[in-house]
Amino acid sequence: MKAWIYIIFFMITSCSHNPNSQNLTWYNNSTINQVTEDPENPEKFQRVTIGISQQVFYLSKKDPDYQILLEKLNQSAKEGKAFNIGIENNTNIIRQVNEIK
């Protein structure tokens, strides 16, 4: 019985570590090609292209971390620095830009 309690506790804690990352698709070791105003919604989004195939994603100007994310994306575009980039599933909106460890 004690073993089951430990197993259940372990499963709950391991699944609840970072709930936001479960809703993200990660583009690891990726470099940004271009950051521009979105021509369709310039007041809401920046348009960001990633990688050789230049997939298009968006950075919301209403995101509380907008300035930090934009700085990292611009650094990648200008200096060629690679980051791990988390894209929210079903929206194509960039939610996280993390340093490569």
N, CA, C and O atoms as CSV, one atom per row, in Angstrom:
chain,resi,resn,atom,element,x,y,z
A,1,MET,N,N,0.818,-1.191,0.000
A,1,MET,CA,C,0.000,0.000,0.000
A,1,MET,C,C,0.867,1.262,0.000
A,1,MET,O,O,0.574,2.227,-0.706
A,2,LYS,N,N,1.939,1.242,0.802
A,2,LYS,CA,C,2.831,2.398,0.862
A,2,LYS,C,C,3.483,2.654,-0.499
A,2,LYS,O,O,3.671,3.800,-0.907
A,3,ALA,N,N,3.818,1.575,-1.182
A,3,ALA,CA,C,4.451,1.715,-2.493
A,3,ALA,C,C,3.520,2.427,-3.469
A,3,ALA,O,O,3.971,3.263,-4.252
A,4,TRP,N,N,2.239,2.108,-3.434
A,4,TRP,CA,C,1.277,2.755,-4.318
A,4,TRP,C,C,1.170,4.247,-4.025
A,4,TRP,O,O,1.062,5.055,-4.947
A,5,ILE,N,N,1.200,4.604,-2.781
A,5,ILE,CA,C,1.128,6.022,-2.414
A,5,ILE,C,C,2.332,6.776,-2.970
A,5,ILE,O,O,2.184,7.880,-3.494
A,6,TYR,N,N,3.525,6.184,-2.859
A,6,TYR,CA,C,4.729,6.816,-3.404
A,6,TYR,C,C,4.655,6.921,-4.923
A,6,TYR,O,O,5.052,7.934,-5.499
A,7,ILE,N,N,4.152,5.885,-5.563
A,7,ILE,CA,C,4.044,5.906,-7.025
A,7,ILE,C,C,3.071,6.997,-7.468
A,7,ILE,O,O,3.366,7.755,-8.392
A,8,ILE,N,N,1.928,7.079,-6.821
A,8,ILE,CA,C,0.939,8.104,-7.169
A,8,ILE,C,C,1.493,9.502,-6.904
A,8,ILE,O,O,1.310,10.405,-7.720
A,9,PHE,N,N,2.167,9.686,-5.770
A,9,PHE,CA,C,2.771,10.977,-5.450
A,9,PHE,C,C,3.800,11.366,-6.511
A,9,PHE,O,O,3.835,12.515,-6.953
A,10,PHE,N,N,4.630,10.416,-6.916
A,10,PHE,CA,C,5.647,10.674,-7.933
A,10,PHE,C,C,4.999,11.067,-9.259
A,10,PHE,O,O,5.451,12.002,-9.920
A,11,MET,N,N,3.945,10.357,-9.645
A,11,MET,CA,C,3.269,10.660,-10.909
A,11,MET,C,C,2.650,12.061,-10.890
A,11,MET,O,O,2.730,12.790,-11.878
A,12,ILE,N,N,2.044,12.429,-9.782
A,12,ILE,CA,C,1.419,13.751,-9.678
A,12,ILE,C,C,2.466,14.851,-9.740
A,12,ILE,O,O,2.290,15.834,-10.460
A,13,THR,N,N,3.548,14.696,-8.999
A,13,THR,CA,C,4.572,15.748,-8.987
A,13,THR,C,C,5.318,15.833,-10.306
A,13,THR,O,O,5.690,16.931,-10.719
A,14,SER,N,N,5.549,14.721,-10.979
A,14,SER,CA,C,6.277,14.774,-12.243
A,14,SER,C,C,5.419,15.365,-13.350
A,14,SER,O,O,5.950,16.012,-14.253
A,15,CYS,N,N,4.129,15.165,-13.309
A,15,CYS,CA,C,3.242,15.704,-14.337
A,15,CYS,C,C,2.905,17.171,-14.109
A,15,CYS,O,O,2.538,17.868,-15.055
A,16,SER,N,N,3.019,17.643,-12.908
A,16,SER,CA,C,2.628,19.020,-12.625
A,16,SER,C,C,3.818,19.965,-12.538
A,16,SER,O,O,3.680,21.080,-12.036
A,17,HIS,N,N,4.968,19.547,-13.011
A,17,HIS,CA,C,6.179,20.367,-12.900
A,17,HIS,C,C,6.039,21.694,-13.634
A,17,HIS,O,O,6.233,22.748,-13.028
A,18,ASN,N,N,5.709,21.671,-14.913
A,18,ASN,CA,C,5.575,22.895,-15.691
A,18,ASN,C,C,4.413,22.741,-16.669
A,18,ASN,O,O,4.617,22.299,-17.799
A,19,PRO,N,N,3.218,23.093,-16.258
A,19,PRO,CA,C,2.050,22.859,-17.098
A,19,PRO,C,C,2.074,23.636,-18.410
A,19,PRO,O,O,1.493,23.176,-19.393
A,20,ASN,N,N,2.722,24.790,-18.461
A,20,ASN,CA,C,2.763,25.570,-19.688
A,20,ASN,C,C,3.560,24.888,-20.782
A,20,ASN,O,O,3.217,25.013,-21.957
A,21,SER,N,N,4.608,24.175,-20.430
A,21,SER,CA,C,5.447,23.552,-21.445
A,21,SER,C,C,4.751,22.391,-22.133
A,21,SER,O,O,5.177,21.977,-23.211
A,22,GLN,N,N,3.685,21.849,-21.538
A,22,GLN,CA,C,2.955,20.758,-22.171
A,22,GLN,C,C,2.151,21.261,-23.362
A,22,GLN,O,O,1.812,20.474,-24.245
A,23,ASN,N,N,1.843,22.540,-23.406
A,23,ASN,CA,C,1.065,23.109,-24.493
A,23,ASN,C,C,1.968,23.774,-25.537
A,23,ASN,O,O,1.499,24.558,-26.362
A,24,LEU,N,N,3.257,23.456,-25.493
A,24,LEU,CA,C,4.214,24.077,-26.407
A,24,LEU,C,C,4.877,23.039,-27.298
A,24,LEU,O,O,5.122,21.904,-26.888
A,25,THR,N,N,5.157,23.454,-28.521
A,25,THR,CA,C,6.009,22.681,-29.416
A,25,THR,C,C,7.350,23.391,-29.425
A,25,THR,O,O,7.423,24.602,-29.633
A,26,TRP,N,N,8.417,22.624,-29.195
A,26,TRP,CA,C,9.743,23.227,-29.057
A,26,TRP,C,C,10.546,23.119,-30.342
A,26,TRP,O,O,10.596,22.065,-30.975
A,27,TYR,N,N,11.170,24.222,-30.715
A,27,TYR,CA,C,12.129,24.280,-31.813
A,27,TYR,C,C,13.482,24.513,-31.150
A,27,TYR,O,O,13.856,25.644,-30.840
A,28,ASN,N,N,14.198,23.424,-30.944
A,28,ASN,CA,C,15.464,23.486,-30.217
A,28,ASN,C,C,16.606,23.889,-31.137
A,28,ASN,O,O,16.643,23.528,-32.314
A,29,ASN,N,N,17.539,24.649,-30.565
A,29,ASN,CA,C,18.739,25.078,-31.275
A,29,ASN,C,C,18.383,25.795,-32.581
A,29,ASN,O,O,18.963,25.522,-33.631
A,30,SER,N,N,17.424,26.709,-32.494
A,30,SER,CA,C,16.923,27.402,-33.683
A,30,SER,C,C,17.420,28.840,-33.742
A,30,SER,O,O,17.622,29.498,-32.722
A,31,THR,N,N,17.607,29.299,-34.967
A,31,THR,CA,C,18.054,30.665,-35.210
A,31,THR,C,C,16.951,31.426,-35.938
A,31,THR,O,O,16.300,30.887,-36.832
A,32,ILE,N,N,16.752,32.662,-35.555
A,32,ILE,CA,C,15.737,33.518,-36.167
A,32,ILE,C,C,16.307,34.138,-37.437
A,32,ILE,O,O,17.441,34.617,-37.451
A,33,ASN,N,N,15.509,34.124,-38.506
A,33,ASN,CA,C,15.932,34.748,-39.757
A,33,ASN,C,C,15.505,36.205,-39.835
A,33,ASN,O,O,16.249,37.054,-40.325
A,34,GLN,N,N,14.287,36.491,-39.343
A,34,GLN,CA,C,13.766,37.843,-39.505
A,34,GLN,C,C,12.700,38.131,-38.450
A,34,GLN,O,O,11.913,37.255,-38.092
A,35,VAL,N,N,12.685,39.374,-37.959
A,35,VAL,CA,C,11.640,39.860,-37.054
A,35,VAL,C,C,11.100,41.147,-37.668
A,35,VAL,O,O,11.835,42.123,-37.824
A,36,THR,N,N,9.801,41.148,-38.017
A,36,THR,CA,C,9.181,42.321,-38.637
A,36,THR,C,C,7.781,42.532,-38.063
A,36,THR,O,O,7.224,41.656,-37.403
A,37,GLU,N,N,7.227,43.719,-38.332
A,37,GLU,CA,C,5.831,43.974,-37.973
A,37,GLU,C,C,4.953,43.056,-38.813
A,37,GLU,O,O,5.228,42.842,-39.994
A,38,ASP,N,N,3.906,42.517,-38.216
A,38,ASP,CA,C,2.955,41.713,-38.971
A,38,ASP,C,C,2.120,42.656,-39.834
A,38,ASP,O,O,1.450,43.537,-39.296
A,39,PRO,N,N,2.141,42.495,-41.159
A,39,PRO,CA,C,1.416,43.431,-42.020
A,39,PRO,C,C,-0.104,43.403,-41.818
A,39,PRO,O,O,-0.782,44.394,-42.086
A,40,GLU,N,N,-0.635,42.279,-41.350
A,40,GLU,CA,C,-2.084,42.169,-41.164
A,40,GLU,C,C,-2.546,42.719,-39.811
A,40,GLU,O,O,-3.656,43.241,-39.704
A,41,ASN,N,N,-1.703,42.606,-38.779
A,41,ASN,CA,C,-2.045,43.078,-37.429
A,41,ASN,C,C,-0.830,43.726,-36.766
A,41,ASN,O,O,-0.327,43.198,-35.775
A,42,PRO,N,N,-0.346,44.857,-37.286
A,42,PRO,CA,C,0.880,45.447,-36.729
A,42,PRO,C,C,0.738,45.927,-35.287
A,42,PRO,O,O,1.732,46.018,-34.566
A,43,GLU,N,N,-0.482,46.233,-34.862
A,43,GLU,CA,C,-0.683,46.691,-33.486
A,43,GLU,C,C,-0.678,45.543,-32.488
A,43,GLU,O,O,-0.547,45.773,-31.285
A,44,LYS,N,N,-0.819,44.305,-32.971
A,44,LYS,CA,C,-0.905,43.154,-32.068
A,44,LYS,C,C,0.308,42.232,-32.105
A,44,LYS,O,O,0.666,41.642,-31.085
A,45,PHE,N,N,0.952,42.100,-33.283
A,45,PHE,CA,C,1.961,41.054,-33.434
A,45,PHE,C,C,3.218,41.520,-34.156
A,45,PHE,O,O,3.203,42.449,-34.964
A,46,GLN,N,N,4.313,40.826,-33.825
A,46,GLN,CA,C,5.537,40.850,-34.616
A,46,GLN,C,C,5.568,39.526,-35.374
A,46,GLN,O,O,5.217,38.492,-34.805
A,47,ARG,N,N,5.968,39.529,-36.615
A,47,ARG,CA,C,6.103,38.303,-37.395
A,47,ARG,C,C,7.549,37.841,-37.293
A,47,ARG,O,O,8.476,38.628,-37.489
A,48,VAL,N,N,7.736,36.558,-36.986
A,48,VAL,CA,C,9.066,35.993,-36.760
A,48,VAL,C,C,9.239,34.775,-37.658
A,48,VAL,O,O,8.382,33.893,-37.682
A,49,THR,N,N,10.351,34.723,-38.401
A,49,THR,CA,C,10.631,33.539,-39.217
A,49,THR,C,C,11.810,32.791,-38.617
A,49,THR,O,O,12.815,33.380,-38.222
A,50,ILE,N,N,11.653,31.467,-38.563
A,50,ILE,CA,C,12.641,30.597,-37.925
A,50,ILE,C,C,13.210,29.620,-38.942
A,50,ILE,O,O,12.473,29.012,-39.718
A,51,GLY,N,N,14.525,29.480,-38.928
A,51,GLY,CA,C,15.196,28.413,-39.652
A,51,GLY,C,C,15.294,28.599,-41.150
A,51,GLY,O,O,14.855,29.602,-41.712
A,52,ILE,N,N,15.890,27.592,-41.777
A,52,ILE,CA,C,16.129,27.623,-43.214
A,52,ILE,C,C,14.818,27.630,-43.990
A,52,ILE,O,O,14.698,28.316,-45.005
A,53,SER,N,N,13.837,26.868,-43.517
A,53,SER,CA,C,12.552,26.803,-44.218
A,53,SER,C,C,11.696,28.040,-43.966
A,53,SER,O,O,10.630,28.191,-44.563
A,54,GLN,N,N,12.151,28.915,-43.093
A,54,GLN,CA,C,11.500,30.174,-42.750
A,54,GLN,C,C,10.030,29.992,-42.382
A,54,GLN,O,O,9.136,30.592,-42.979
A,55,GLN,N,N,9.814,29.147,-41.385
A,55,GLN,CA,C,8.470,28.983,-40.848
A,55,GLN,C,C,8.070,30.273,-40.141
A,55,GLN,O,O,8.893,30.888,-39.461
A,56,VAL,N,N,6.817,30.686,-40.295
A,56,VAL,CA,C,6.344,31.949,-39.736
A,56,VAL,C,C,5.619,31.710,-38.417
A,56,VAL,O,O,4.718,30.876,-38.323
A,57,PHE,N,N,6.035,32.464,-37.404
A,57,PHE,CA,C,5.398,32.448,-36.091
A,57,PHE,C,C,5.180,33.891,-35.661
A,57,PHE,O,O,5.648,34.822,-36.317
A,58,TYR,N,N,4.467,34.068,-34.556
A,58,TYR,CA,C,4.103,35.413,-34.122
A,58,TYR,C,C,4.471,35.640,-32.665
A,58,TYR,O,O,4.431,34.723,-31.845
A,59,LEU,N,N,4.828,36.879,-32.362
A,59,LEU,CA,C,5.094,37.309,-30.995
A,59,LEU,C,C,4.037,38.347,-30.644
A,59,LEU,O,O,3.948,39.398,-31.279
A,60,SER,N,N,3.236,38.040,-29.625
A,60,SER,CA,C,2.155,38.941,-29.224
A,60,SER,C,C,2.715,40.144,-28.468
A,60,SER,O,O,3.487,39.992,-27.522
A,61,LYS,N,N,2.320,41.326,-28.894
A,61,LYS,CA,C,2.742,42.547,-28.210
A,61,LYS,C,C,2.059,42.696,-26.856
A,61,LYS,O,O,2.449,43.544,-26.053
A,62,LYS,N,N,1.045,41.880,-26.600
A,62,LYS,CA,C,0.334,41.921,-25.318
A,62,LYS,C,C,0.899,40.930,-24.309
A,62,LYS,O,O,0.455,40.893,-23.162
A,63,ASP,N,N,1.863,40.137,-24.722
A,63,ASP,CA,C,2.503,39.180,-23.809
A,63,ASP,C,C,3.243,39.957,-22.725
A,63,ASP,O,O,3.955,40.912,-23.037
A,64,PRO,N,N,3.091,39.567,-21.451
A,64,PRO,CA,C,3.785,40.297,-20.376
A,64,PRO,C,C,5.310,40.269,-20.508
A,64,PRO,O,O,5.990,41.149,-19.982
A,65,ASP,N,N,5.849,39.274,-21.201
A,65,ASP,CA,C,7.297,39.162,-21.404
A,65,ASP,C,C,7.717,39.635,-22.795
A,65,ASP,O,O,8.787,39.265,-23.279
A,66,TYR,N,N,6.892,40.441,-23.431
A,66,TYR,CA,C,7.134,40.862,-24.811
A,66,TYR,C,C,8.534,41.436,-25.027
A,66,TYR,O,O,9.236,41.000,-25.938
A,67,GLN,N,N,8.950,42.395,-24.218
A,67,GLN,CA,C,10.247,43.050,-24.412
A,67,GLN,C,C,11.410,42.071,-24.279
A,67,GLN,O,O,12.356,42.115,-25.065
A,68,ILE,N,N,11.339,41.195,-23.293
A,68,ILE,CA,C,12.410,40.213,-23.074
A,68,ILE,C,C,12.486,39.246,-24.246
A,68,ILE,O,O,13.570,38.956,-24.753
A,69,LEU,N,N,11.327,38.746,-24.675
A,69,LEU,CA,C,11.297,37.813,-25.803
A,69,LEU,C,C,11.790,38.494,-27.076
A,69,LEU,O,O,12.555,37.905,-27.840
A,70,LEU,N,N,11.356,39.731,-27.305
A,70,LEU,CA,C,11.766,40.466,-28.503
A,70,LEU,C,C,13.275,40.693,-28.525
A,70,LEU,O,O,13.901,40.563,-29.576
A,71,GLU,N,N,13.861,41.029,-27.388
A,71,GLU,CA,C,15.316,41.218,-27.314
A,71,GLU,C,C,16.058,39.945,-27.710
A,71,GLU,O,O,17.022,39.996,-28.474
A,72,LYS,N,N,15.606,38.801,-27.187
A,72,LYS,CA,C,16.261,37.530,-27.515
A,72,LYS,C,C,16.094,37.192,-28.994
A,72,LYS,O,O,17.037,36.729,-29.635
A,73,LEU,N,N,14.902,37.421,-29.537
A,73,LEU,CA,C,14.661,37.130,-30.950
A,73,LEU,C,C,15.507,38.028,-31.846
A,73,LEU,O,O,16.060,37.562,-32.843
A,74,ASN,N,N,15.614,39.309,-31.501
A,74,ASN,CA,C,16.455,40.223,-32.278
A,74,ASN,C,C,17.928,39.853,-32.171
A,74,ASN,O,O,18.670,39.963,-33.147
A,75,GLN,N,N,18.352,39.415,-30.994
A,75,GLN,CA,C,19.736,38.973,-30.811
A,75,GLN,C,C,20.020,37.780,-31.720
A,75,GLN,O,O,21.083,37.699,-32.335
A,76,SER,N,N,19.079,36.870,-31.800
A,76,SER,CA,C,19.248,35.708,-32.659
A,76,SER,C,C,19.317,36.117,-34.128
A,76,SER,O,O,20.154,35.612,-34.877
A,77,ALA,N,N,18.439,37.032,-34.539
A,77,ALA,CA,C,18.410,37.467,-35.934
A,77,ALA,C,C,19.672,38.226,-36.324
A,77,ALA,O,O,20.188,38.042,-37.427
A,78,LYS,N,N,20.173,39.075,-35.435
A,78,LYS,CA,C,21.328,39.916,-35.758
A,78,LYS,C,C,22.660,39.200,-35.589
A,78,LYS,O,O,23.569,39.372,-36.400
A,79,GLU,N,N,22.778,38.391,-34.528
A,79,GLU,CA,C,24.056,37.764,-34.198
A,79,GLU,C,C,24.120,36.283,-34.558
A,79,GLU,O,O,25.182,35.668,-34.460
A,80,GLY,N,N,22.999,35.707,-34.973
A,80,GLY,CA,C,22.972,34.288,-35.307
A,80,GLY,C,C,22.973,33.375,-34.094
A,80,GLY,O,O,23.282,32.189,-34.210
A,81,LYS,N,N,22.629,33.916,-32.929
A,81,LYS,CA,C,22.610,33.115,-31.708
A,81,LYS,C,C,21.388,32.199,-31.713
A,81,LYS,O,O,20.277,32.640,-32.007
A,82,ALA,N,N,21.596,30.929,-31.388
A,82,ALA,CA,C,20.509,29.949,-31.370
A,82,ALA,C,C,19.858,29.894,-29.989
A,82,ALA,O,O,20.520,30.078,-28.968
A,83,PHE,N,N,18.559,29.640,-29.978
A,83,PHE,CA,C,17.769,29.502,-28.757
A,83,PHE,C,C,16.838,28.304,-28.897
A,83,PHE,O,O,16.622,27.799,-29.999
A,84,ASN,N,N,16.288,27.855,-27.774
A,84,ASN,CA,C,15.186,26.902,-27.772
A,84,ASN,C,C,13.912,27.735,-27.706
A,84,ASN,O,O,13.724,28.524,-26.781
A,85,ILE,N,N,13.042,27.552,-28.694
A,85,ILE,CA,C,11.870,28.409,-28.833
A,85,ILE,C,C,10.604,27.578,-28.657
A,85,ILE,O,O,10.394,26.589,-29.358
A,86,GLY,N,N,9.764,27.994,-27.712
A,86,GLY,CA,C,8.507,27.303,-27.432
A,86,GLY,C,C,7.341,28.001,-28.105
A,86,GLY,O,O,7.064,29.171,-27.841
A,87,ILE,N,N,6.652,27.262,-28.989
A,87,ILE,CA,C,5.515,27.787,-29.735
A,87,ILE,C,C,4.236,27.177,-29.171
A,87,ILE,O,O,4.138,25.957,-29.034
A,88,GLU,N,N,3.262,28.012,-28.846
A,88,GLU,CA,C,1.993,27.515,-28.318
A,88,GLU,C,C,1.275,26.699,-29.393
A,88,GLU,O,O,1.123,27.146,-30.530
A,89,ASN,N,N,0.838,25.502,-29.017
A,89,ASN,CA,C,0.143,24.624,-29.958
A,89,ASN,C,C,-1.132,25.281,-30.482
A,89,ASN,O,O,-1.862,25.936,-29.738
A,90,ASN,N,N,-1.379,25.094,-31.762
A,90,ASN,CA,C,-2.591,25.558,-32.460
A,90,ASN,C,C,-2.710,27.070,-32.593
A,90,ASN,O,O,-3.761,27.553,-33.015
A,91,THR,N,N,-1.681,27.837,-32.252
A,91,THR,CA,C,-1.771,29.296,-32.391
A,91,THR,C,C,-0.600,29.900,-33.159
A,91,THR,O,O,-0.734,30.995,-33.706
A,92,ASN,N,N,0.542,29.221,-33.215
A,92,ASN,CA,C,1.774,29.747,-33.820
A,92,ASN,C,C,2.303,30.983,-33.098
A,92,ASN,O,O,2.992,31.807,-33.700
A,93,ILE,N,N,1.984,31.114,-31.814
A,93,ILE,CA,C,2.466,32.246,-31.020
A,93,ILE,C,C,3.648,31.806,-30.165
A,93,ILE,O,O,3.582,30.787,-29.477
A,94,ILE,N,N,4.728,32.580,-30.212
A,94,ILE,CA,C,5.926,32.298,-29.429
A,94,ILE,C,C,5.640,32.632,-27.968
A,94,ILE,O,O,5.233,33.750,-27.650
A,95,ARG,N,N,5.852,31.660,-27.084
A,95,ARG,CA,C,5.598,31.858,-25.654
A,95,ARG,C,C,6.870,31.842,-24.818
A,95,ARG,O,O,6.924,32.471,-23.761
A,96,GLN,N,N,7.905,31.120,-25.285
A,96,GLN,CA,C,9.156,31.056,-24.528
A,96,GLN,C,C,10.341,31.068,-25.482
A,96,GLN,O,O,10.300,30.470,-26.557
A,97,VAL,N,N,11.390,31.755,-25.071
A,97,VAL,CA,C,12.670,31.745,-25.778
A,97,VAL,C,C,13.719,31.509,-24.707
A,97,VAL,O,O,13.989,32.382,-23.882
A,98,ASN,N,N,14.311,30.315,-24.726
A,98,ASN,CA,C,15.242,29.918,-23.670
A,98,ASN,C,C,16.658,29.761,-24.200
A,98,ASN,O,O,16.878,29.356,-25.341
A,99,GLU,N,N,17.612,30.095,-23.337
A,99,GLU,CA,C,19.022,29.865,-23.646
A,99,GLU,C,C,19.259,28.365,-23.805
A,99,GLU,O,O,18.597,27.557,-23.154
A,100,ILE,N,N,20.188,28.001,-24.656
A,100,ILE,CA,C,20.562,26.598,-24.816
A,100,ILE,C,C,21.540,26.252,-23.716
A,100,ILE,O,O,22.534,26.949,-23.509
A,101,LYS,N,N,21.251,25.165,-23.008
A,101,LYS,CA,C,22.113,24.751,-21.894
A,101,LYS,C,C,23.092,23.704,-22.340
A,101,LYS,O,O,23.900,23.233,-21.539
